Amino acid sequence: MLKTISLSEARDRFVDVLEQVKRDRAPLAIADNGVPTVVLMPVDHYESLLATLRDYGDYLDVLDAQQEAAEPLETVLADLGLDDVSGDRSA
């Protein structure tokens, strides 16, 4: 669970809060009127999170492109002139 502190505590203990985040290497939420509004985290965690999101977005783009490029078998067979092929060879 994400640890949360109040805005007034963060303001009163700002340097200590920064040191805690750096030391513990864990994100910390800051709440305004009891509602978490921002997260303080080490920069390398933030950069790693952004890279992961970019990679995931790239992965989804590839999946979308593959689905758009995939044609139904009937269409491929028709394009090859094989759409009227039946298994019956007696003719």
N, C-alpha and C positions, 0 to 999 in steps of 0.2 A: 504494500500500500504506500502511496506517495505521502511522505511526511509534509504537513502543512503548518505554517506559522502565520500569525496575523501581520497585517501591514505595519501596524504600530510596533510590533516586536522587531520586524525586519528593519524598520527605520531606526529604532533605538539601538539595535545591535548589529548594524550593517557590516562592519568589518568582521565581527565574530561569525556572522552568518556566511559571509564569503569564505572565510577560512574553513568553516565546517563543510561547505560544499566541496571545496578543493581537497580537503583531507579525506572526507568520507567517499568522494567520487560518486555521490548519489544526488539525483535531482531533488529540489525542494520547492514546494508550491508556496506562494504567498497569497493570502486571502484578504480581500477587501470587503468589509462588512460580512464576514463569514463565508464569502464565496471565493474559492480559488480563482485567481485571475491571471497569474503569471507563474512561470516555472523558471527557477534558477538552476543551471546545470553547467558542468565543465564544458568548455568549448569543444574539446575533442569528442565528447559524447554527442553534442549537437551536430558537429560535422559528420560523424558516423551515421547518425539518424537521417540526416539529409541525403547522404550517399545511398543509404538503404532504400529510402523512398524513391530516389531517382532510378536505382536499379530495378525496383519493383515496377515503376512506371514504364521503363524500357521493356521489361518482360511482358507487361500487359499489351504494349504496342505491338510486340512481335506476335503474341497470340491473336490479336485482332487482325493483323496482316495475314496470318496463316488462314484464319477463318474466312476472310474476304477472298483470298486467292483460291480456296478450295471450291471446286465445282462438283455438283452431283455427278455420280457415275453416268447417268443417262445423258447428261450434257456432253461429257467427254466422249462417250461412245458416238453420239450424234455428230460431233465435230470431226470424228475420225471416219464417219460414214458407216459406222457399225451399229447404228440404232435399230436396224431391222434384222438383227441377228437373233434367230431362235435356235434352240438346241436341236431342232428337227432337221436331220440331214437326208431325209428320204426323198426330197424333191429333185 
